Amino acid sequence: MAATPEDLFAKLADLGIETTTVTHPPAFTVDEGEQYVGHLPGVHIKNLFLCDAKKKMWLVVAPWDRKVDLKALPDKIGGGRMSFGSPDRMLRVLGVTPGSVTPFTVINDPTAQVQVILDADMMKADLINAHPLINTMTTTIRAPDLTRFLAACGHQPRLVDLS
């Protein structure tokens, strides 16, 4: 059973991590998200759920205006030719549907099947904005707290220069 936003907020509270959350209409794309929460302080992100032919999976998290070169990405993160993971795989592994993928989805991946890749420049920011498992809310978290949350869920993210 996939975690709910309430489960996520409880986990964050148990870890002593403070966040703020706003509710908004569904945001399936970066453009929709910018329209609803672009005014919030901090880095707004996009999340790419990727896999290769060997069924290795990654969640690549970058600022929403960063261009990520999928052809160059395998050399940077160590994989084969990559494509977007299917909605079925996303739901099975991360417990969410397209438009709601976020670094918080690792709460649904206790065996760390997905390698989390974080844009190195993004992690220099004070605040990061991400959907809390649903695309009708945006949660603001401190960058070090995001890393701490990921580690508490069994994921050791890799910081990679995605510029």
Beta strands, then each sheet from edge to edge (+ up, - down):
strand 1: 19-23
strand 2: 43-52
strand 3: 57-63
strand 4: 82-84
strand 5: 114-119
strand 6: 127-130
strand 7: 137-142
strand 8: 158-160
sheet 1: 1+ 7- 6+ 2+ 3- 5- 8-
sheet 2: 1+ 7- 6+ 2+ 4-
end
